[in-house]
Amino acid sequence: MSRSTDTQKAQRLNAAYGLLARGLKVAEAAVLLSRQFTLSRRQAYRYIEAAQAIGRPVPVTEPTTAVTFKLPPSLVDAIRTRAAAEETTISDMVSRALRAFLDEAGGNG
């Protein structure tokens, strides 16, 4: 069985939060969640517990695709340094830069 994506996890956490917010008991919410997402009861309880701990809906991110390309080492070093300074990932840095570029160029981003 494959692992859940971040998008799937967020959707399940939000569904669990919604069930609890409607006033359902934990056991009822777990049954409904397990049926809705074809999860084991144990996994549904884990999502319910996580939703209780977080106490709010979480943002659902767009799924990502791995892309491989070559860059000069100096640019890679600069990106790594900047990402570390901003406490973010290289992926996030590159995504933001490409979105900004596409917005400026009139692309669809």
C-alpha positions in Angstrom: 0.0 0.0 0.0 1.4 3.4 -0.9 1.8 6.3 1.5 -0.6 9.2 1.6 0.4 12.4 -0.1 0.4 15.7 1.9 -2.7 16.7 0.0 -4.5 13.5 1.1 -3.4 13.9 4.7 -4.7 17.5 4.7 -8.0 16.5 3.2 -8.4 13.7 5.8 -7.4 16.0 8.7 -9.9 18.6 7.6 -12.7 15.9 7.2 -11.9 14.7 10.7 -12.0 18.2 12.1 -15.3 18.8 10.3 -16.9 15.7 11.9 -15.7 16.8 15.3 -16.9 20.3 14.8 -20.4 19.0 14.0 -20.4 17.5 17.5 -19.9 13.8 16.6 -18.3 11.6 19.2 -14.8 10.4 18.5 -16.0 6.8 17.8 -18.7 8.0 15.4 -16.3 10.3 13.6 -13.8 7.5 13.2 -16.3 5.1 11.6 -17.5 7.8 9.2 -13.9 8.8 8.3 -12.8 5.2 7.8 -15.7 4.7 5.4 -15.3 8.0 3.5 -11.6 7.5 2.8 -11.4 3.7 3.0 -9.1 3.7 6.0 -8.6 1.3 8.8 -10.4 2.2 12.0 -7.0 2.6 13.6 -5.8 5.1 11.0 -9.1 7.0 11.2 -8.6 7.4 14.9 -5.1 8.7 14.3 -6.5 11.4 12.0 -9.2 12.2 14.6 -6.5 12.6 17.3 -4.4 14.8 15.1 -7.3 17.0 14.2 -8.1 17.4 17.9 -4.5 18.3 18.6 -4.3 20.9 15.8 -7.7 22.3 16.6 -8.3 24.0 13.2 -8.5 23.1 9.6 -5.2 22.8 7.7 -4.4 24.2 4.3 -4.7 21.7 1.4 -1.6 22.0 -0.8 -1.5 21.2 -4.5 0.3 17.9 -5.2 3.8 18.3 -6.5 5.8 16.6 -9.3 9.6 16.0 -9.2 11.5 17.8 -11.9 15.2 17.4 -12.6 17.3 20.1 -14.3 20.9 21.3 -14.2 22.0 24.6 -12.7 25.5 26.1 -12.2 26.9 25.1 -8.8 27.2 28.7 -7.8 23.4 29.2 -8.3 22.7 26.0 -6.4 24.9 27.2 -3.5 23.1 30.5 -3.5 19.7 28.9 -3.5 20.7 26.5 -0.6 22.0 29.4 1.4 18.9 31.6 0.9 16.6 28.7 1.7 18.4 28.0 4.9 18.4 31.7 5.9 14.6 31.8 5.2 14.1 28.5 7.0 12.3 27.1 4.0 12.9 24.4 1.4 14.7 24.7 -1.9 11.5 23.4 -3.5 9.5 26.3 -1.9 12.1 28.8 -3.0 12.1 27.6 -6.6 8.3 27.4 -6.7 8.0 31.0 -5.5 10.6 32.3 -7.9 9.0 30.5 -10.9 5.5 31.8 -9.9 6.9 35.4 -9.7 8.6 35.0 -13.1 5.4 33.6 -14.7 3.3 36.4 -13.2 5.7 39.1 -14.5 5.9 37.4 -17.9 2.1 37.2 -18.1 2.1 33.4 -17.8 -0.6 31.2 -16.4 1.3 30.0 -13.3 
